Amino acid sequence: MAPPRREALTRDAIVRAARDMLRTTELDDLSLRKLAAALGVTAPALYAHVEDKEDLLRAVAETGFRDLLGRLEGVSGDPLERLRGYGRAYVAQALADPEVFRVMFLYRPDALDVPGVDNALDAATEAFSRPDEAVRDAMSLGVIHPDRDPVRVALVLWTTAHGCATVLLLGAREGEVIVPEGMDTLVDDVLEVTLAGLALPPAAAEQAAARQSSPA
C-alpha cells in the first residue's frame, strides 16, 4: 500500500503547520526541528523556505493580521458603529486563534514607535491604519473631539480592544477559549466608555484625570 501523499513542502505549508503546532506547543518550545518532524522532512529542508525561527514567526504573524484584515473588511455603518465593529472584530480574531494572536503582537505597526526595537510588520501597520478613516469621520462629526490627534485616538482604541482580548483569553488552554459568564458584553461596554471619553476635548480629559488623582 502506497504511503499517503504528503503536501508539497512550501513556505505556506510550513506556516500552516506552525500555526497548527502552536495550538499544543508553547511558543518558546516551537522549533524548526520539531516542525520538520511533524512535516516528515529534515530540518535543513525547511531552510529552503524560511530563514530561521524569527522569519517563521513573522510569517505566522503576517497570516494572523491578514485574517484580522478580512474581519475588518466586513465592518460597515456610521463612523462610531465602524469603530465599535473594528473593536469587536479585533477581539473575535483573538478568541478564534489565541496562540496566533499572541505571535501577532510580537510585532508592531509603524505608528507605535518603540526606540531601539526594529520589529514593525507591514500587515500590522495595514491593520492598524484601517480604522483611520472612521476615526477622522468621527472627528469631523464631533463625536470624537476634533482637537484630538487621530493617530493617538487610534492607539487608544487599539489599546482598549487589545486589553479586552487579553482579559477574555486569560482562561485559554491549548486553543480552547472559555469566556466567563457575563463577559460577552465586555467589549461593547469598554468601547462605549472609551468613545464617550474621546468626545471630550483633550484639556478637559486631562483636567478630569488630575481631579481624580488628587487627594480629597
Secondary structure, 3 states (H helix, E strand, C coil): CCCCCCCCCCHHHHHHHHHHHHCCCCHHHCCHHHHHHHHCCCHHHHCCCCCCHHHHHHHHHHHHHHHHHHHHHCCCCCHHHHHHHHHHHHHHHHHHCHHHHHHHCCCECCCCCCCCCCCECHHHHHHHHCCHHHHHHHHHHCCCCCCCCHHHHHHHHHHHHHHHHHHHCCCCECCECCCCCCCCCHHHHHHHHHHHHHCCCHHHHHHHHHHHHCCC
